[in-house]
């Protein structure tokens, strides 16, 4: 009798099976976080091969990256709200499948015009991944693991910059080969997403007008505006620093393409900081870690700016990347707490702003010198730290005292009279 009763007890929710299931999902998402955005950075090493294959100028071949990146940024605005409406799993699965098809089409492009058109389609389809994956992890990760899970995912998104260039350089002489293996991997990932990811817990019934109203509301919310404004500095400073640093080291220290790629790979060591720090201190909440990340990034930029010694300069880039690895998951966590009912739209818009910052950073690096870029980026990231610290501070709520009115402060009731909501300060 007792044995029968024991067998009938269901496993507790959130137990070992649930944790294992989410771990498998996270591994698949992190793998694609490296692989899908890598298509943006793949353009750098294969641009020369594209130029020769189609007989176009270097300026025209530069659109190999720009055509993708513009569509990629615009796509973020559509897929987050769409995933709020139809669910994260279908957007991730069908978006990745569309990315596979577009990637295969790029590989068989008969002319340069078709090549650019397929790169636009590829960028638009690829935009279905990053914001929706971030929203999915924020919603489905166990609360105690959310910060660490987000840091692993954003490590992949940031590491894609190095992964894409290393992969592209390996096949640069036969650039069409860069796309076929990727297309097959994306197709397999689309099937995996459909089989592994959880179906929607609830779907928004908001119309397009409602989505627009949601975005308008986000832009009137002091906390989300601070997050979006600070997001401009993240990839903006990241891209500006490395673009200016590459030119600086090439001109002053004679670094070739392989040496510059090694510089980026060294800086990527800083990405380890995100998962490690979130593992140790994630319970403090996203706000303090985001502020700390901006401060650390600013310190790394200052270190890289004040010295001409290559070893110290490169150490500064590692510190900078370490700070950025804390900021990106922190911003997502903040949005999840500030506007949980509009997380998809908020994360999508934030991702859009991140890549707008990337474009602005590239322009800044093209028109200014290395030391100016480092100094301005340091000031911008420090200002972002201040903005997030002030504007996302949780509200203070006063609990009614157990004692009669007029009780002097300092008694037992007064010790718990003030309690802050949200993240610890």
Secondary structure, DSSP 8 states (H G I E B T S, - for coil): -HHHHHHHS---TTSHHHHHHHHHHHHHHHHHHHHTTHHHHHHHHHHHHHHHHHT--HHHHTHHHHHHHHHHHHHHHHHHHHHHHH-HHHHHHHHHHHHHHHHHHHHT-SSHHHHHHHHHHHHHHHHHHHHHHHHHHHHHS-GGGHHHHHHHHHHHHHHHHHHHHHHHHHTGGGTTHHHHHHHHHHHHHHHHHHHHS---S------HHHHHHHHHHHTT-HHHHHHHHHHHHHHHHHHHHHHHHHHHHHHHS---HHHHHHHHHHHGGGGHHHHHHHHHHGGG-HHHHHHHHHHHHHHHHHHHHH---HHHHHHHHHHHHHHHHHHHHHHHHHHHHH-GGGHHHHHHHHHHHHHHHHHHHHHHHHHS-HHHHHHHHHHHHHHHHHHHHHHT---EEE---SS-TT--TTSHHHHTSEEE-SS--
